[in-house]
Amino acid sequence: MNVDGTHYRTIWLAADGWAVEIIDQTKLPFNFETVRLENVEDAAVAIKDMLVRGAPLIGATAAYGMALAMHADPSDVALERAYDRLLSTRPTAVNLRWALDEMTKLLQPLGANARQAAAYARAAEICDEDVDICSAIGDHGAALIKARHDETGDTVHVLTHCNAGWLATVDWGTALAPIYKAHDAGIPVHVWVDETRPRNQGASLTAWELGRHGVPLTIIADNAGGHLMQEGRVDMCIVGTDRTTASGDVCNKIGTYLKALAAHDNDVPFYVALPSPTIDWTLDDGRDIPIEERAADEVTKIQGKTESGEVITVEIVPEGANAGNPAFDVTPARMVTGLITERGVAIASKQSLAEMFPEKA
């Protein structure tokens, strides 16, 4: 995607051909900085500390983390340790486990002398596959936006929650891919961007990348979405997902469920952009998805920029106050209008997903 006219992916090989570089998303929106990853521990920290985030990008980073491990030591012991270390970083996004399993399935049968080249090649393939998947999701979702514009003749107002743009993937994004495709095709589209507390990933990341690409947007407080829907100012919701069950229950950033409830009550279509590697075919009930509980200081503190230009972190709660921080919630399939996949728009049901992905089901 474009950052002030320059194309970027979120992860790429360094000029030396073995180290990996990423955009440090913890520095956005105030500073655009890249970080060099040189070993598996660097990759693990980048995932755990959310220098990279978003299910597809977590998977891509984990794949390159395995490649970095094989660059340092292609032994069986190093392979197993790298798998375990990377798997421990984030419990909810299924792409992490999927990517690690893909890498392990490829590397285990190989001799040590063949593992490094194979690991780098497969990690690059995983990244390219993600770009293709997200581009296809964008095409199918843009058709929904176009249909709404053709119906009304007006700007299509889309509400999104958290960040499911290109910063959450390798390129294009999931929930934002249809918006980018529609915007690039000349369809008038405007995005309501939830601030998405805690961490403010909507206000910090979604607003940053949409703005750099030239897409009209308005940042709103998380609690404003229901009011806008009541007023008829939201044409559709499109969100991403970190894990979706085989029956269509959707796990996404905390607060997604509340948006789905408001959309359901106001007859606003609620779509989930769903890359197939994000489907957990081993689970039917969303209540079985492990929900990550993150550090309390993500709730009790907030980062901002002072008038002098200094970026600081400040406390926003009384001293000693307790805070809980569940990072995700689950939206039941019955509240989802459709799942926008790389193969088309599916009904959020076990039968529809199985028919769309028969080789997986």
Sequence and secondary structure as in RCSB ss.txt:
>XXXX:A:sequence
MNVDGTHYRTIWLAADGWAVEIIDQTKLPFNFETVRLENVEDAAVAIKDMLVRGAPLIGATAAYGMALAMHADPS
DVALERAYDRLLSTRPTAVNLRWALDEMTKLLQPLGANARQAAAYARAAEICDEDVDICSAIGDHGAALIKARHD
ETGDTVHVLTHCNAGWLATVDWGTALAPIYKAHDAGIPVHVWVDETRPRNQGASLTAWELGRHGVPLTIIADNAG
GHLMQEGRVDMCIVGTDRTTASGDVCNKIGTYLKALAAHDNDVPFYVALPSPTIDWTLDDGRDIPIEERAADEVT
KIQGKTESGEVITVEIVPEGANAGNPAFDVTPARMVTGLITERGVAIASKQSLAEMFPEKA
>XXXX:A:secstr
 EETTEE  SEEE TTSSSEEEE TTSTTT   EEEE SHHHHHHHHHTTSS SHHHHHHHHHHHHHHHHHH  S
HHHHHHHHHHHHTS SS HHHHHHHHHHHHHHTTS HHHHHHHHHHHHHHHHHHHHHHHHHHHHHHHHHHHHHHH
HHSS EEEEE S  SGGGSSSS SSSHHHHHHHHTT  EEEEEE  TTTTHIIIIIHHHHHHHT  EEEE GGGH
HHHHHTT  SEEEE  SEEETT  EEEETTHHHHHHHHHHTT  EEEE  GGGEETT S GGGS   B  THHHH
EEEEE TTS EEEEE S TT     B EEEE GGG SEEEETTEEE SSHHHHHHHSTTT 
